[in-house]
């Protein structure tokens, strides 16, 4: 009973803090620029940590340790390396130029608006296509976050899944609807701190419960291929290892390509207050991502040793292994009220991973619908106050649709995350990079690249990849390449950009 009280106190306190931040942030929103970009006044620390917290989702504390628990270093590490490289390159190549370009391009406050303004697309096709892709991929992505919250509470307390999911969603909806981008970014900073504390607690307690660091390493060495980057171990069959091919490693590295097209991360670049502080943000973000993913992988290895020592139940599948951190929290909570409170922090960390992603996705999806489709595509005439109200109502509407999708407790959270990541990376990534760095790019190429990238993700996932063998490649890589090649080819065979566009491009490149 005491352990449940301690856990509940930590989680409820965390949720109250999130709501308080939303209420405080609501007073800062006087315009849609404030609601969607925080008035472009985020500091370097908030920018860095909110970007990475919104990126990681529950995959950091559940998915990555689960992979490492079952198969060891190879699969988890190559994916983490790809994500770490993608994070660093995104900050290095995209952040400063995107912030500068979105101001030059008619003060664009959303990604679809930037594409339309950058390419002078008066037909509004780019605006509509990009907004539709955001809705297609973000609504189920947000639903997966709601589902993860519901599953967590259902697993912990036996609470009805639907009720648990609704309460979690209500908290996210309230602080996002009230505070907009500033609330999402500030809560993401807090959530990144909670995630970090959770990682530290789990590692320290887990090593102790497994019998010490030597026992953890001894257990890992006893599983063939477990600590290798060139072989995949199998904790269920400790004497058997399978080769980890170059193609598998390359496909997992390709996860890093997704960063160039993630609207909820790119918005952080647009919102930073001073572009000179981007270097500070880049260093903070890159170091945090690298360390947090390394610790998450190590947690999977520690959890495996704990299960062999009898401290927690043995997991036979990756899906089961993803719950290792919940089992560790349960074990910790049985040592008195103080430890139960710490266990609550661990579980709040899982919530933080999920909520920090869901709020950003919810905001990006609502901006695409209310600002880009209603106002810019369909030409609905609204005052500034009406636009802010429309933005808040859209947050509610999209959240309700996400809740409807998440009503099934058996829905696959991580499969949705993987597919949506590929969708954004392929539809937006090549277009974003070429928009920022290629002077000859035009709207015809951007439209071709954006449509082909999104469509190719579906085609490869459902038509090509099931063939297996050499075709069993994560859909992001082939779709990204097709999008980039088509954008370049179509841009070259259609009229060159106008003088106004090239002069603007040159001014952004010079930093004028």
C-alpha positions as CSV (number, residue, x, y, z in Angstrom):
1,X,0.0,0.0,0.0
2,X,2.8,2.4,1.0
3,X,4.6,1.8,-2.4
4,X,1.4,2.7,-4.3
5,X,1.0,5.8,-2.3
6,X,4.6,6.9,-2.9
7,X,4.3,6.2,-6.6
8,X,1.0,8.1,-6.9
9,X,2.3,11.1,-5.0
10,X,5.2,11.5,-7.4
11,X,3.1,11.0,-10.5
12,X,0.3,13.3,-9.4
13,X,2.8,16.0,-8.4
14,X,4.4,15.8,-11.8
15,X,1.1,16.2,-13.6
16,X,0.1,19.1,-11.4
17,X,3.4,20.8,-12.3
18,X,2.7,20.3,-16.0
19,X,-0.8,21.9,-15.6
20,X,0.7,24.8,-13.6
21,X,3.2,25.5,-16.4
22,X,0.3,25.5,-19.0
23,X,-1.7,28.0,-16.9
24,X,1.4,30.3,-16.5
25,X,2.2,30.1,-20.2
26,X,-1.3,30.9,-21.3
27,X,-0.8,34.5,-20.1
28,X,2.1,34.9,-22.5
29,X,0.1,34.1,-25.7
30,X,-1.3,37.3,-27.3
31,X,-0.9,36.2,-30.9
32,X,-0.6,33.1,-33.1
33,X,3.1,33.8,-33.3
34,X,3.2,33.4,-29.5
35,X,1.0,30.3,-29.5
36,X,2.9,28.4,-32.2
37,X,6.5,29.7,-31.8
38,X,6.6,31.3,-28.3
39,X,7.3,34.6,-29.9
40,X,10.7,33.3,-31.1
41,X,12.2,34.0,-27.7
42,X,13.3,30.6,-26.4
43,X,16.6,30.5,-24.5
44,X,19.4,28.1,-25.6
45,X,18.8,25.5,-22.8
46,X,15.1,25.4,-23.2
47,X,15.5,25.1,-27.0
48,X,18.0,22.2,-26.7
49,X,16.3,20.2,-24.1
50,X,12.7,20.7,-25.4
51,X,13.9,19.6,-28.8
52,X,15.4,16.4,-27.6
53,X,12.7,15.6,-25.0
54,X,10.1,15.9,-27.7
55,X,12.2,13.7,-29.9
56,X,12.8,10.8,-27.6
57,X,9.3,9.7,-26.6
58,X,8.8,6.5,-24.5
59,X,11.2,4.8,-26.9
60,X,14.1,6.0,-24.8
61,X,13.1,4.4,-21.5
62,X,11.2,1.4,-22.9
63,X,12.0,0.6,-26.5
64,X,15.8,1.0,-26.5
65,X,16.3,-0.9,-23.2
66,X,14.0,-3.6,-24.5
67,X,16.0,-4.2,-27.7
68,X,19.3,-4.3,-25.7
69,X,17.8,-6.7,-23.1
70,X,17.1,-9.3,-25.8
71,X,19.8,-9.0,-28.3
72,X,22.6,-6.9,-26.7
73,X,24.6,-4.0,-28.2
74,X,24.4,-4.4,-32.0
75,X,20.8,-3.5,-33.0
76,X,20.3,-0.9,-30.2
77,X,23.7,0.7,-30.7
78,X,23.7,1.2,-34.5
79,X,20.2,2.8,-34.2
80,X,21.5,5.0,-31.4
81,X,24.6,6.0,-33.4
82,X,22.3,6.9,-36.3
83,X,20.1,9.0,-34.1
84,X,23.1,10.7,-32.4
85,X,24.6,11.6,-35.8
86,X,21.3,12.8,-37.0
87,X,20.8,15.0,-34.0
88,X,24.2,16.6,-34.3
89,X,24.0,17.2,-38.1
90,X,20.4,18.6,-37.8
91,X,21.6,21.2,-35.3
92,X,24.8,21.9,-37.2
93,X,23.3,22.2,-40.7
94,X,19.7,23.1,-40.3
95,X,19.1,25.0,-37.1
96,X,20.7,28.4,-37.8
97,X,19.7,28.7,-41.5
98,X,16.1,27.6,-40.9
99,X,15.6,30.2,-38.1
100,X,17.1,32.9,-40.4
101,X,15.2,31.7,-43.5
102,X,11.8,31.5,-41.8
103,X,12.1,35.1,-40.7
104,X,13.2,36.2,-44.2
105,X,10.4,34.2,-45.9
106,X,7.5,36.3,-44.7
107,X,8.0,35.5,-41.0
108,X,6.8,31.9,-41.5
109,X,5.6,30.4,-38.2
110,X,4.9,26.8,-39.4
111,X,6.8,24.3,-41.5
112,X,4.2,24.3,-44.3
113,X,4.1,28.1,-44.4
114,X,7.9,28.1,-44.7
115,X,7.8,25.8,-47.7
116,X,5.1,27.8,-49.4
117,X,6.9,31.1,-48.8
118,X,10.4,29.8,-49.6
119,X,9.2,28.6,-53.0
120,X,6.7,31.4,-53.7
121,X,4.0,28.8,-54.2
122,X,0.9,30.8,-54.9
123,X,-1.0,27.7,-56.0
124,X,-0.9,26.6,-52.3
125,X,-0.3,23.0,-53.3
126,X,2.8,22.8,-51.2
127,X,1.0,24.3,-48.2
128,X,-1.9,21.8,-48.6
129,X,0.3,18.7,-49.2
130,X,2.7,19.4,-46.3
131,X,-0.2,20.1,-43.9
132,X,-2.0,16.9,-45.0
133,X,1.1,14.8,-44.5
134,X,1.5,16.3,-41.0
135,X,-2.1,15.4,-40.1
136,X,-1.7,11.9,-41.6
137,X,1.4,11.0,-39.7
138,X,1.0,13.1,-36.5
139,X,-2.6,12.1,-35.5
140,X,-1.8,8.4,-35.1
141,X,1.7,9.3,-33.7
142,X,-0.1,11.4,-31.0
143,X,-2.5,8.5,-30.4
144,X,0.4,6.2,-29.8
145,X,1.5,8.5,-27.0
146,X,-1.9,8.5,-25.4
147,X,-2.0,4.7,-25.7
148,X,1.5,4.4,-24.0
149,X,0.2,6.5,-21.0
150,X,-2.9,4.4,-20.7
151,X,-0.9,1.2,-20.8
152,X,1.5,2.4,-18.2
153,X,-1.2,3.2,-15.6
154,X,-3.1,0.0,-16.5
155,X,0.0,-2.1,-15.9
156,X,0.9,-0.3,-12.7
157,X,-2.4,0.0,-10.9
158,X,-4.8,-2.2,-12.8
159,X,-6.8,0.9,-13.7
160,X,-9.2,0.6,-16.6
161,X,-7.1,1.3,-19.8
162,X,-9.6,3.7,-21.3
163,X,-9.9,5.8,-18.1
164,X,-6.1,5.9,-17.6
165,X,-5.6,7.0,-21.2
166,X,-8.3,9.7,-21.0
167,X,-6.9,11.2,-17.8
168,X,-3.3,11.3,-19.3
169,X,-4.6,12.8,-22.6
170,X,-6.7,15.4,-20.6
171,X,-3.5,16.6,-18.9
172,X,-1.6,16.9,-22.1
173,X,-4.5,18.6,-23.9
174,X,-5.1,21.1,-21.1
175,X,-1.5,22.5,-20.8
176,X,-1.0,22.4,-24.6
177,X,-4.3,24.2,-25.3
178,X,-3.7,26.8,-22.6
179,X,0.0,27.5,-23.1
180,X,0.7,26.6,-26.7
181,X,4.3,26.3,-27.8
182,X,5.8,28.0,-24.7
183,X,4.0,25.5,-22.4
184,X,5.1,22.6,-24.6
185,X,8.7,23.8,-24.6
186,X,8.9,24.6,-20.9
187,X,7.2,21.3,-19.9
188,X,9.6,19.5,-22.2
189,X,12.6,21.1,-20.4
190,X,11.2,19.8,-17.0
191,X,10.4,16.4,-18.6
192,X,14.0,16.1,-19.9
193,X,15.2,16.6,-16.3
194,X,12.7,14.0,-15.0
195,X,13.9,11.5,-17.7
196,X,17.6,12.1,-16.7
197,X,16.9,11.6,-13.0
198,X,14.9,8.4,-13.9
199,X,17.8,7.0,-16.0
200,X,20.3,7.6,-13.1
201,X,18.1,6.0,-10.5
202,X,17.4,2.9,-12.6
203,X,21.1,2.4,-13.4
204,X,22.3,2.8,-9.8
205,X,19.5,0.6,-8.3
206,X,19.7,-1.9,-11.1
207,X,23.4,-2.6,-10.8
208,X,23.0,-3.0,-7.0
209,X,20.0,-5.4,-7.4
210,X,21.9,-7.5,-10.0
211,X,24.8,-8.0,-7.6
212,X,27.2,-5.4,-8.7
213,X,28.8,-4.2,-12.0
214,X,31.0,-7.3,-12.2
215,X,28.0,-9.5,-12.2
216,X,26.3,-7.4,-14.9
217,X,29.3,-7.7,-17.2
218,X,29.8,-11.4,-16.4
219,X,26.2,-12.1,-17.4
220,X,26.6,-10.1,-20.6
221,X,29.8,-11.9,-21.6
222,X,28.1,-15.2,-21.0
223,X,25.7,-14.5,-23.9
224,X,27.3,-15.1,-27.3
225,X,27.6,-11.9,-29.4
226,X,25.8,-9.8,-26.7
227,X,28.5,-7.2,-26.4
228,X,29.5,-7.1,-30.1
229,X,28.5,-4.6,-32.7
230,X,29.0,-7.2,-35.5
231,X,26.9,-10.0,-34.0
232,X,23.4,-10.1,-32.5
233,X,23.0,-12.1,-29.3
234,X,19.9,-13.8,-28.1
235,X,19.4,-13.9,-24.3
236,X,16.8,-16.7,-24.7
237,X,19.5,-18.9,-26.4
238,X,22.7,-17.7,-24.8
239,X,25.1,-19.9,-26.8
240,X,23.8,-18.7,-30.2
241,X,24.7,-15.5,-32.0
242,X,23.8,-14.4,-35.6
243,X,26.0,-12.1,-37.8
244,X,24.9,-8.5,-37.9
245,X,25.3,-7.5,-41.6
246,X,26.5,-4.2,-43.0
247,X,23.1,-3.7,-44.5
248,X,21.4,-4.0,-41.2
249,X,23.8,-1.5,-39.6
250,X,23.3,0.9,-42.5
251,X,19.6,0.7,-42.4
252,X,19.6,1.5,-38.6
253,X,22.0,4.4,-39.2
254,X,19.4,5.7,-41.6
255,X,17.1,6.5,-38.6
256,X,19.2,9.7,-38.3
257,X,17.9,10.9,-41.7
258,X,14.5,11.4,-40.0
259,X,15.6,14.4,-38.0
260,X,15.7,16.7,-41.1
261,X,12.0,16.3,-41.6
262,X,10.6,16.3,-38.0
263,X,8.2,19.3,-37.7
264,X,8.1,19.3,-33.9
265,X,11.9,19.4,-33.7
266,X,12.4,21.9,-36.5
267,X,9.9,24.3,-34.8
268,X,12.4,24.6,-31.9
269,X,15.1,25.8,-34.3
270,X,12.6,28.5,-35.6
271,X,11.8,29.6,-32.1
272,X,15.2,30.2,-30.5
273,X,15.6,33.8,-29.4
274,X,19.2,34.4,-30.6
275,X,20.7,32.5,-33.5
276,X,24.2,33.1,-31.9
277,X,23.2,30.8,-29.0
278,X,22.5,27.9,-31.4
279,X,26.0,26.6,-30.9
280,X,25.4,26.3,-27.1
281,X,22.1,24.5,-27.8
282,X,23.8,22.1,-30.2
283,X,26.4,21.1,-27.7
284,X,23.8,20.6,-24.9
285,X,21.4,18.6,-27.1
286,X,24.1,16.4,-28.7
287,X,25.8,15.5,-25.3
288,X,22.4,14.8,-23.7
289,X,21.2,12.6,-26.5
290,X,24.4,10.6,-26.7
291,X,24.6,10.0,-22.9
292,X,20.9,9.3,-22.4
293,X,20.8,6.7,-25.2
294,X,24.0,5.0,-24.0
295,X,22.5,4.8,-20.5
296,X,19.2,3.5,-21.9
297,X,21.1,0.7,-23.7
298,X,23.1,-0.1,-20.6
299,X,19.8,-0.3,-18.6
300,X,18.7,-3.1,-20.9
301,X,21.9,-5.0,-20.2
302,X,21.5,-4.4,-16.4
303,X,17.9,-5.5,-16.5
304,X,18.9,-8.8,-18.2
305,X,21.4,-9.4,-15.4
306,X,18.7,-8.6,-12.8
307,X,16.4,-11.1,-14.3
308,X,19.1,-13.8,-14.3
309,X,19.7,-13.0,-10.6
310,X,16.0,-13.4,-9.9
311,X,15.4,-9.8,-9.0
312,X,12.8,-9.3,-11.8
313,X,10.9,-11.6,-14.1
314,X,12.7,-13.0,-17.2
315,X,11.5,-11.4,-20.5
316,X,11.2,-13.7,-23.5
317,X,10.4,-11.1,-26.1
318,X,11.4,-7.5,-26.9
319,X,7.8,-6.4,-26.2
320,X,8.0,-8.0,-22.8
321,X,11.5,-6.6,-22.2
322,X,10.2,-3.1,-22.8
323,X,8.4,-3.3,-19.4
324,X,11.7,-4.0,-17.6
325,X,11.9,-0.4,-16.3
326,X,8.4,-0.7,-14.9
327,X,9.4,-3.9,-13.1
328,X,12.6,-2.2,-11.7
329,X,10.4,0.6,-10.4
330,X,8.1,-1.9,-8.7
331,X,11.1,-3.6,-7.1
332,X,12.5,-0.3,-5.9
333,X,9.1,0.8,-4.4
334,X,9.1,-2.1,-2.0
335,X,11.9,-0.7,0.1
336,X,9.8,2.0,2.0
337,X,8.1,5.3,1.3
338,X,11.3,7.2,0.2
339,X,12.1,4.5,-2.4
340,X,8.5,4.5,-3.5
341,X,8.7,8.2,-4.2
342,X,11.9,7.5,-6.3
343,X,10.0,4.7,-8.1
344,X,7.3,7.3,-8.9
345,X,10.0,9.5,-10.4
346,X,11.1,6.7,-12.7
347,X,7.5,6.1,-13.8
348,X,7.0,9.9,-14.2
349,X,10.1,9.7,-16.4
350,X,8.3,7.3,-18.7
351,X,5.3,9.6,-18.7
352,X,7.6,12.5,-19.4
353,X,9.1,10.8,-22.5
354,X,5.6,10.2,-23.8
355,X,4.0,13.5,-22.9
356,X,6.9,15.6,-24.2
357,X,6.5,14.1,-27.6
358,X,2.7,14.1,-27.6
359,X,2.3,17.8,-26.7
360,X,4.7,18.9,-29.5
361,X,3.0,16.7,-32.1
362,X,-0.4,17.9,-31.0
363,X,0.7,21.5,-31.4
364,X,2.3,20.9,-34.8
365,X,-0.8,19.0,-36.1
366,X,-3.2,21.7,-34.9
367,X,-1.1,24.5,-36.5
368,X,-1.2,22.6,-39.8
369,X,-5.0,22.4,-39.7
370,X,-6.0,25.8,-38.2
371,X,-3.3,28.0,-39.6
372,X,-2.3,26.4,-42.8
373,X,-5.5,24.7,-44.1
374,X,-8.3,26.9,-42.6
375,X,-6.6,30.3,-42.9
376,X,-4.1,30.0,-45.7
377,X,-5.5,27.3,-48.0
378,X,-9.3,27.9,-47.6
379,X,-8.9,31.6,-46.9
380,X,-11.0,31.8,-43.7
381,X,-10.8,35.4,-42.5
382,X,-10.1,35.6,-38.7
383,X,-8.9,38.2,-36.3
384,X,-5.8,37.6,-34.2
385,X,-7.9,36.6,-31.2
386,X,-10.1,34.3,-33.3
387,X,-7.0,32.6,-34.7
388,X,-5.7,31.9,-31.3
389,X,-9.1,30.5,-30.3
390,X,-9.2,28.5,-33.5
391,X,-5.8,27.1,-32.6
392,X,-6.9,26.0,-29.2
393,X,-10.1,24.4,-30.5
394,X,-8.1,22.6,-33.1
395,X,-5.9,21.2,-30.4
396,X,-9.0,19.7,-28.7
397,X,-10.4,18.4,-32.0
398,X,-7.2,16.6,-33.0
399,X,-6.7,15.3,-29.5
400,X,-10.2,13.8,-29.6
401,X,-9.5,12.1,-32.9
402,X,-6.2,10.7,-31.4
403,X,-8.1,9.4,-28.4
404,X,-10.6,7.6,-30.7
405,X,-7.7,5.9,-32.5
406,X,-6.0,5.0,-29.2
407,X,-9.1,3.4,-27.7
408,X,-7.7,-0.1,-28.6
409,X,-5.4,-1.2,-25.8
410,X,-3.7,-3.7,-28.1
411,X,-2.5,-1.0,-30.5
412,X,1.2,-1.2,-31.3
413,X,2.9,1.9,-30.0
414,X,6.4,1.5,-31.4
415,X,5.3,0.3,-34.8
416,X,3.4,3.5,-35.3
417,X,6.4,5.6,-34.1
418,X,8.7,3.9,-36.5
419,X,6.3,4.4,-39.5
420,X,5.6,8.0,-38.7
421,X,9.3,8.8,-38.3
422,X,9.9,7.4,-41.7
423,X,7.0,9.4,-43.1
424,X,8.2,12.7,-41.9
425,X,11.8,12.0,-42.7
426,X,11.1,11.1,-46.3
427,X,8.3,13.6,-47.1
428,X,10.0,16.7,-45.5
429,X,13.7,15.8,-45.0
430,X,15.0,16.1,-48.5
431,X,12.8,19.1,-49.3
432,X,14.0,20.9,-46.2
433,X,17.7,20.3,-46.9
434,X,17.4,21.3,-50.6
435,X,15.3,24.3,-49.7
436,X,18.0,25.5,-47.3
437,X,21.1,24.6,-49.3
438,X,20.3,24.4,-53.0
439,X,19.8,27.7,-54.9
440,X,18.3,26.0,-58.0
441,X,15.5,24.2,-56.1
442,X,12.0,25.3,-57.1
443,X,8.4,24.7,-56.2
444,X,7.8,22.0,-58.8
445,X,10.7,20.0,-57.4
446,X,9.5,20.5,-53.8
447,X,6.0,19.3,-54.6
448,X,7.4,16.2,-56.5
449,X,9.8,15.4,-53.6
450,X,7.2,15.9,-50.9
451,X,4.5,13.7,-52.6
452,X,6.9,11.0,-53.7
453,X,8.6,10.7,-50.3
454,X,5.4,10.2,-48.4
455,X,3.9,7.8,-51.0
456,X,7.1,5.8,-51.1
457,X,7.0,5.2,-47.4
458,X,3.6,3.5,-47.8
459,X,4.7,1.6,-50.9
460,X,7.9,0.3,-49.5
461,X,6.3,-0.6,-46.1
462,X,3.4,-2.5,-47.5
463,X,4.4,-3.7,-50.9
464,X,8.2,-4.0,-51.1
465,X,9.4,-4.8,-47.6
466,X,7.2,-7.8,-47.2
467,X,9.2,-9.5,-50.0
468,X,12.0,-10.0,-47.4
469,X,15.6,-10.7,-48.2
470,X,17.5,-7.6,-49.6
471,X,14.2,-5.7,-49.7
472,X,13.7,-5.9,-45.9
473,X,15.1,-2.4,-45.4
474,X,13.6,0.3,-43.1
475,X,11.3,2.3,-45.4
476,X,12.9,5.7,-44.5
477,X,16.1,5.1,-46.5
478,X,14.6,4.2,-49.9
479,X,11.8,6.8,-49.6
480,X,14.3,9.5,-48.6
481,X,16.5,8.8,-51.6
482,X,13.5,8.7,-54.0
483,X,12.3,12.1,-52.7
484,X,15.7,13.7,-53.0
485,X,16.3,12.4,-56.5
486,X,12.9,13.4,-57.8
487,X,13.1,16.9,-56.3
488,X,16.5,17.4,-58.0
489,X,15.4,16.0,-61.3
490,X,12.1,17.9,-61.5
491,X,13.7,21.2,-60.4
492,X,16.3,20.9,-63.2
493,X,13.8,20.2,-66.0
494,X,11.4,23.0,-64.9
495,X,11.9,26.8,-64.9
496,X,14.6,28.2,-62.7
497,X,13.6,30.1,-59.5
498,X,12.8,33.8,-59.8
499,X,15.4,36.5,-59.2
500,X,13.5,37.4,-56.0
501,X,13.9,33.9,-54.7
502,X,17.6,33.6,-55.5
503,X,18.3,37.0,-53.9
504,X,16.5,35.9,-50.8
505,X,18.5,32.7,-50.8
506,X,21.8,34.5,-51.1
507,X,20.8,37.0,-48.3
508,X,20.1,34.1,-46.0
509,X,23.4,32.4,-46.9
510,X,25.3,35.6,-46.2
511,X,23.4,36.2,-43.0
512,X,22.1,39.6,-44.0
